[in-house]
Amino acid sequence: MKKDLKDLKGLPTLADLEREVLTECREWGRQRLAQRLQALADQTGEVFPPVPAQTSAPDAAHRIGAGQTDR
């Protein structure tokens, strides 16, 4: 039994299926990584995600622009 071409038009293409599965895989991997990092942080007593260190702005007198050398 052959299917009508009209019936096949509604099916996703192989490329569509591949994109969908890869997107799901990336999301699952991201979530799994976050879980494992959180577990490691819980074991070591650290904070995840890490809090960015507060750094002061560099002094304008010490900045070196593109193409300039430090003298």
ZIHULIN-V913884 format. One record per pair of residues at least 6 apart in sequence whose ideal C-beta (glycine too) atoms are under 7 Angstrom apart, sorted by the first residue. I is the first residue (numbers start at 1). J is the second residue. If there is no record, write none. Layout:
# ZIHULIN-V913884
i = (I;I)
j = (J;J)
This chain:
# ZIHULIN-V913884
i = (37;38;41;41;64)
j = (48;48;47;48;70)
